[in-house]
Amino acid sequence: MSGPVQFFYSCHTDAGIRKKVNQDSCVVKTSRDEGGSRLLAAVCDGVGGLSCGERASGEVIAAFAKWFDYELPQILCADAARDAILLQRWKQLVDRLNQKLFCYGKQRQIRLATTATIVLFAWGNYYVCHVGDCRLYAVGEKVEQITKDHSLVEREIDAGRLTREEARNDHRQNVILRCIGAMTSVVPDLMIGKIQKDRVYVLCSDGFRHKIRENEIREAFFAEKPVTPAQIKQNQIALTELAKRRGETDNITVVTIRIVEENGQR
């Protein structure tokens, strides 16, 4: 998309049917000036087997929200090296957060960590920072998974020891190989892609997609072509309740973003 755009979006989070504490955190922030419109969306999932997962996920969300408000405006002026600067600053931010959470836990003799997937839509591109098994999808005629899970079952799939269908029911599907705060260092996946005008972008925690099929995600967010936040929200709630009826016990979070050119084209 090369022209001015506007965003239609909604965020929904639910503690689920079993857990008393929602360790998921999410945020959506937008800004606009003469340079165009921008949107930051992030979903973090506190690692359930560790202590204070909600503190870890909330800390990362707050840090990226602050980055959007105070650091991104400075990057807007760096036209030539903008992309490289942005991704480098995200890498540094993840490293700083990892050290902060790791040291906090060590001092208190607890372990706390979170997965995190962050996406920025700006200048016709999407920018992604990803650690763990939250996911970013681009939903169109097909559902494209943009991020790659840092999980044990994903490693088993890559090695040919599990099929994608077998992985859906594998008892190890919650074993995470990379997260923020659990180890002394972490390396995020960083990527850039072009925004496609015929796509809806869906960001979610693993609790949202364990019991939901990709074709159901497509039908909810693309086939009916919802264009208002209220319609998007209705479909998010419907899929969340469906996941709960199917027995999902984890916290559930989903963010949906539709990007519309201001001339009215999708």
N, C-alpha and C positions, 0 to 999 in steps of 0.2 A: 504494500500500500504506500503510495507516494504522496497522497493528498492529506488534508486534515481529517482526523478521525475522532470518534467519540466511543466511550466504553459503556457497555451494559454488563453489569456483573452482580453477583450475589455470593455470599459466604454462609455456609451452614455447618454447625458443629453440634455433636450430640455425645453425651457420656456413654451411651449404649445401655445394654440390658443388665450388665453385671457390675461394672466398675463404679465405685462411688465418686471417684475423682476423674475429671476429664484432663488427661495429660497432653491432649492435642492443643495447639495454639495456632491461630491464623490471623492474617491481616491483609487488607486491601487498601492501598493509598493511591490517590491520583493527584496530578498537578497539570497546570496548563499555563503557557505564556506564548509570546510571539513565535517561539521555536516549535510549538506544537503541544500535543497532549501526551502524557506518560502515565503508565500504571504499574505499580509494584504489587505483586501478590506473593504471599509466602504461607506455607503450611509446615509446621513442625510437630513431630510426634515424640513425646517424652518416652524414653525406652522403659517399657513396663516392668522389666525384671530388676531395675535399679531403683534407688531412692529418689524422691523429689523430681520425677520426670516432668511434672508441670512447671517446676521452677526453671529447669533447663530449657524447655521449649519456649517458655515465656521470655527468657533472657535473650534468646536468639531472635525472636520476633521483634522485641523492643529495639534491639541493636540495628536490625535492617530497616525498621521504620524510621529510626533516627538518621540512619545513613541517607535515606530517601529525602528527608527534610533538609538536612544540613550539608551533606557532601555531594549529592548528585548535582545541585545547582552549580557547584564549582567545576564539575566535569563538563557541563554543557558548553563551557567556553573553550575546551580543548578539542577543536574539530578534528585535527589530523590524527591525534593519538587517542581519541576518545574511547574507542572500544578496548584497547589494550590497558588504558588507565583504569577503566571500570572493572574489568575482570581481575586486574592485579589488586585493586582495593578490596574487592570481595574476598580474594584469597587471603589477604592480610587480616580482614575482619574475621573470617572463619578461624584462622589461626589464633587470633587474640581471644575469641570466644572459647575456643577449645582449651586454651591455657587457663583462662579464668575459671571455667567449670571444673576442670581437672584439679586445679589447686584448691578450689572451694571444697570439693569433695574430700580431698586428701587431708585438709586441715580438720575436717569434721568426721573423718573416718567413715565416710559414706561414698557411694558411687552414683553419679547422676550424669545423664547424657540424653541427647535428643537426635533424631534424624531431622533433616531440613531440606526443603526444596523451595527455591526462590526464583521468581521470574519477573523480569522487567520488560515491559513493552514500550519501546521508544524508537524514533527515527526510522520506522519501517521494519525494525528488527525485534526479535525477542532474545533476551540474555538470561541464561540459566546458571544457577549455582545449586549443586545437588550433592547431598550426602545421605545415604541410607536407602529407605524403601518407600518413602512418599513418591508420588508419581506426577508427571506432567504429561497430559495427552493433548494431541491436536485431533479434533473430531470433525470429520467431513464425510465423504462417501465411505471412507474407511476410518478406523480408529488407529492413529499412530501413537505409540508410546515413545515420547521424546527422551525421557530419562531411562537409565538402566539401574535396576535394583542392586544395591550393595548387600546382598543377602546370601545365605548358604544355599538355598534352593536355586538361586540364579547361577551360582557357581556350578552346581550339579547339572543344571541344564546346559551350560556352556561346555561342560566336560562330556556331555552325552549320556550321563547316568540317570537323568530324569527327562521325561517329556514335559511340555508346558502344561498338559492336562493333569499329569501325575503330580506336578508341583502344587496345583491348586488344593490338593487334599493332603499334602505331606505334613507330618506333625512338626517338621523343622522350619516351617515357613516364616516363623517369627524370629528366627536367628539372624541377627544383623552383623555384618562383617565390618561396617564402617559407620561411625556416628560421631557427633561432636561432644566431647567431654569425657569419654571413657578411657582414652589413651593419651600419651604425652604429645602425639601429633596426629593430624588427620589431613588428607588431601581431598579437596572437593572436586567433583566434575564441573568444569566450566565450559559453556558452549554458547554459540551465537547462531541464530537462524533467521530466515526472512518470514515476516508475518504474511500469512496467506488470507486473503479476504473471504474465502469460502471455508473457513475453519472456525470452530468454537474451541477454546482452550480450557481444559479441565485439570485442576490441580487437586490432589486428594491424599489423605493418609491411607495407610494400608487397610485400615478397618473399613473404609468405604468400598474398596474394590475386591476384598476377599470373596464376598458372596454375590457380587454383581458382575454380570458378563459384559464384555465390550459392546455387544450389539444392544444391550439394554442402556448403556451409557449413550450410545449413538441415538437411539430412539428418543431418549429423554431430552437430550440437549441439541440435537441437530435436525432430526426428521420433522419435528413439529415446528421448528424454527421460532422458538420463543424470542421476543424482541424486547421485553420489559423485564426489569429486575424481579418484579412480582411473579411473573410466569416462570422465570428461571428458578426462583426460590421454591415455588410449588413443586417443581420437578426434583429439586435437590431433596426436599423433605420426603417426597414419595419414594425415591430410591433409598434414602436412609432408613425409612420404615420397612421397606422390603428387605434390606440387609438384616435388620433386627428380627424380622419374622423368620428369616432363614437361619437364625441362630448365631449371628455375628456377636461376639462378646467384647470386642475391642471398642475403644472410642472411635468415632466416625466424624470425619471432616472433609468437606468438599468446597472448592471455589470454582465458579464457572465464569468465564469472560468471553463476551462476544464483542468484536471490534467492528464498528460500522463506519464507513466513509461518510462524511458529512453531506455529500451530495445524494445520500440515500441508498447507495449501492452497498451490498454486503462485502 
